[in-house]
């Protein structure tokens, strides 16, 4: 049986057996039965100590251990780990003719999970609602249960029960709206209109080393973010309202990277995060560090351009910065689905590096000679609202030295004998 790289520790009765890490839960169970010479009718499960499990999974622990119920949980637990420590949990001997004793039990009722709603009234005044609730199936229960962001726009009914209710739950029943459908196409009878804002930051970090070398990569996101994904996959470590995504990489001189823990090779590091909506405003204006939960993209600091001219303009700006063809093509291709949704105008700005850095601190050791971070904010502006963007519209045809605005070191970032890091990212602001 072929084993994936790594070690599986099988504990039982205070003793441990160490073996290669099997690729599936079924193979791990078979290995445990073989190594411990278990009788064929002994029923058991593999478990992990709750301190070694992700927080959302640790909440399901029965006692000190979380039972590994299926292969998807096993794959998640072993992902990126050189050592997986488990305990054999025995349930007893099965009678002849009887199957899995747990399979006949009714599935446990799901417990309420933490949910966060950002509510906006007709005047766009916001409040945040932190509760424990039971989303309906059409709100993607599986995603909510794993702590994933349930993104998109929904219309429906949000039922909030009083605090003295025995269950004390919130339930949302509704339907997800296609991106092309606006809320004003729906009649809202009484109360406030519920809007779940959907804007995700997506960024790609190219690590360009003139020679093969090992390095540590850490991205620390401020409290205004909520990390949702990365590739290669990194464990999200939360501490003091911040989140850190650490990786151990080998930078290859051909421009690719290799994740040391998994052996996965990639063109660079991709990360995604959603703004932590409703979080207290961290900056009063754009003279303070960037606050993703309250992004500043307004008439006095933006450029307004016809939507159909936006891809070409972005390509020209990146070309002027000296971004290689492959990187800027990848960046624009990634943006196109979001840009194409807008038929009128698009307002945009590139953030200054020292303004963006505190919101997403990038730490690489050994340190690169130079780092260039290019982060785009953009927002669709319908034709009927163009009159609110008079100053930014005047800037549309003007030549702007974006390298100076951003603080982008063009000459040194083009020096191929240097250890360089170039990041291209963007976030759509949804008004």
Secondary structure, DSSP 8 states (H G I E B T S, - for coil): --EEEEEEEEEETTEEEEEEEESSHHHHHHHHHHHTT--TTEEEEEEEEGGGS-HHHHTT-BTTEEE--SHHHHHHHHTT-SEEEEEEEEEEE--TT---TTTTS-------EEEEEEEE-TT--EEEEEEEE---GGGTHHHHHTT----SEEEEEEEE--TTSSS--EEEEEEEE-TT--GGGS---SS--------EEEEEEEEE-SS-EEEEEEEEE-TTEEEEEEES---EEEETTEEEEEEEEEE-TTS-EEETTT--EESSEEEEEEE-TT-----SSTTS---GGG----TTT-EEEEGGGHHHHHHHHHHHHT--HHHHHHHHHHHHHHHTT-SSEEEEEE--HHHHGGGEEEEEES--SEEEEEEEEEEEE-GGGGGG-HHHHHHTTS---HHHHHT--HHHHT-TTS-EEEEEEEEE---
